[in-house]
Amino acid sequence: MGTCICPIDAQFFDQVAALLTPPTLPQIQEYFEVLEAKRHCSGLKVKPDAKHGKGVHSEVNFQEDDLILKDEMLVGAQHSSNKIDCFVCSFCFRFIGSIELQIGRKLYLQELGVSAVDGSGSSDGIGCNTSSEKTRIPQDTIQSLMNSNLQLPYSENFPLPLVVPCLGGCKEAYYCSKSCAEADWDSFHSLLCIGHGSSSPSTEALLKFVKHANETNDIFILAAKVISFTILRYRKLKAAHVQREGKHDSSNQFDSCIFPLLLEAWKSVSMGFKRRWWDCIALPEDVDSSEKVEFRMQIKDLAFESLQLLKEAIYDKECAPLFSLDIYGHIIGMFELNNLDLVVASPVEDYFLYIDDLPVSQKKEVENLTKPFLDALGDDYSISCQGTAFFPLQSCMNHSCIPNAKAFKREEDKDGQATIVALRPIFKGEEVTISYIDEDLPYDERQELLADYGFRCKCPRCIEEQL
Ligand SMILES: C[S@@+](CC[C@H](N)C(=O)[O-])C[C@H]1O[C@@H](n2cnc3c(N)ncnc32)[C@H](O)[C@@H]1O
């Protein structure tokens, strides 16, 4: 137990330490100024302070319900189990295809016996059958839904983007547009694709890595995206460098040429607040506190196992320090401390609610056509796209048990971006805070949950309640 020794940690000790050194104040300021301008959020400023590290401060007055920030993810992934329920763009997580394709694909997978394990869809009383008494739809009808031969009434009111396949020819990633397909390919997917166009040295090893992640913890897939992103960015920076400076002998140039480029490629990841995964992971309820040390060792072993599989799949010797266990642990720990749930509401739910709201005169006839599908989907007809993502600006927001902002998806938010809205008026100069936990819990339970983030909350409410 806990015997894993990562040779890369020892061999590249100095480089790993440099990659994990928190950025300096000027580096933070420079990076976030560029990001704030890109997000068009002139109302916000990331500022470091002595108490809580970085925080987000308001530069203007916001009213209650105002949109404060729409943040694009640095990296995000749909939960593996959710892929059965929701067919979404692998880059922006928008639903794709058509209402018919969404329904047909799900019924098809249901018929194959593939089912989601953590569906959290809810039946809100629009009259579908429960899962135990699902209606069965004939195979040819399901096929007609999937190949657009069958159109459901009023589905034209819920148009979805056409499906764009992966540039590398895998049957895993699909997109809402060519630009999303290209952006994903350039940023992450060219190295993680299992299709014929992949630049992974071994797609067989990739398959093993993904299988292990699906069977253990799909957070490893997100960590692989961060490593892939950094390698691909490093290669671009190197190509530009070579073009500028001429070709170098890259036999052993970690310090002079290669490593500064790797540090630059890693910059956006270096800005995220981090601790090692096995040091900060919350103890599951079924693990006794006396088994804490052993549990943390097991987590470390698991991460090492996953990293070895990833290394076989995408190793690049010029980026060797990225394959250290310490780096892998810190990347996953960064997700643990910063990530936001990725949620995109299902257009299939909107569709059936629309049918349910039709005037009585029309509804009966339409429902004769749509009800069998609703019954076949059962309780799960409304499952949203679910995953997890790291957002560079949102992740700088500190916690308060009386937050002035929250992550909230509005009706118009159809993709995976983070949407932060004001819960009450926020004044110029105030810090923007969100709650990391259910703030309705009693004081002790809140502090217990926040201990997993490594701090005790001293917000005005906590100070008052601890007395
Ligand atoms: C999502 S990050 C927030 C940004 C972070 N302050 C930074 O420097 O990047 C979460 C971490 O910030 C710190 N933090 C957030 N809210 C805090 C609070 N109310 N009191 C103390 N530390 C806090 C904790 O270390 C926590 O694990």
The ligand as an SDF file (V2000), in Angstrom:
LIG
                    3D

 27 29  0  0  0  0  0  0  0  0999 V2000
  -11.7200   28.0810   -5.3840 C   0  0  0  0  0  0  0  0  0  0  0  0
  -10.2810   28.5920   -4.5790 S   0  0  0  0  0  0  0  0  0  0  0  0
  -10.6230   30.2910   -4.3860 C   0  0  0  0  0  0  0  0  0  0  0  0
   -9.4910   31.1660   -4.8570 C   0  0  0  0  0  0  0  0  0  0  0  0
   -8.2630   31.0830   -3.9950 C   0  0  0  0  0  0  0  0  0  0  0  0
   -8.3570   32.0080   -2.8750 N   0  0  0  0  0  0  0  0  0  0  0  0
   -6.9920   31.3470   -4.7950 C   0  0  0  0  0  0  0  0  0  0  0  0
   -6.0490   31.8980   -4.2210 O   0  0  0  0  0  0  0  0  0  0  0  0
   -6.9390   30.9600   -5.9540 O   0  0  0  0  0  0  0  0  0  0  0  0
  -10.5920   27.8660   -3.0160 C   0  0  0  0  0  0  0  0  0  0  0  0
   -9.5200   28.0820   -1.9590 C   0  0  0  0  0  0  0  0  0  0  0  0
   -9.4770   29.4560   -1.5430 O   0  0  0  0  0  0  0  0  0  0  0  0
   -9.3300   29.5540   -0.1320 C   0  0  0  0  0  0  0  0  0  0  0  0
  -10.5650   30.1620    0.4200 N   0  0  0  0  0  0  0  0  0  0  0  0
  -11.7160   30.3640   -0.2240 C   0  0  0  0  0  0  0  0  0  0  0  0
  -12.6350   30.9630    0.5580 N   0  0  0  0  0  0  0  0  0  0  0  0
  -12.0500   31.1430    1.7500 C   0  0  0  0  0  0  0  0  0  0  0  0
  -12.4790   31.6940    3.0010 C   0  0  0  0  0  0  0  0  0  0  0  0
  -13.6880   32.1860    3.1490 N   0  0  0  0  0  0  0  0  0  0  0  0
  -11.5990   31.6970    4.0250 N   0  0  0  0  0  0  0  0  0  0  0  0
  -10.3420   31.2060    3.8760 C   0  0  0  0  0  0  0  0  0  0  0  0
   -9.8640   30.6690    2.7200 N   0  0  0  0  0  0  0  0  0  0  0  0
  -10.7030   30.6370    1.6730 C   0  0  0  0  0  0  0  0  0  0  0  0
   -9.1580   28.1410    0.3810 C   0  0  0  0  0  0  0  0  0  0  0  0
   -7.8010   27.8540    0.4390 O   0  0  0  0  0  0  0  0  0  0  0  0
   -9.8390   27.3080   -0.6890 C   0  0  0  0  0  0  0  0  0  0  0  0
   -9.3780   25.9800   -0.7570 O   0  0  0  0  0  0  0  0  0  0  0  0
  1  2  1  0
  2  3  1  0
  2 10  1  0
  3  4  1  0
  4  5  1  0
  5  6  1  0
  5  7  1  0
  7  8  2  0
  7  9  1  0
 10 11  1  0
 11 12  1  0
 11 26  1  0
 12 13  1  0
 13 14  1  0
 13 24  1  0
 14 15  1  0
 14 23  1  0
 15 16  2  0
 16 17  1  0
 17 18  1  0
 17 23  2  0
 18 19  1  0
 18 20  2  0
 20 21  1  0
 21 22  2  0
 22 23  1  0
 24 25  1  0
 24 26  1  0
 26 27  1  0
M  CHG  2   2   1   9  -1
M  END
$$$$
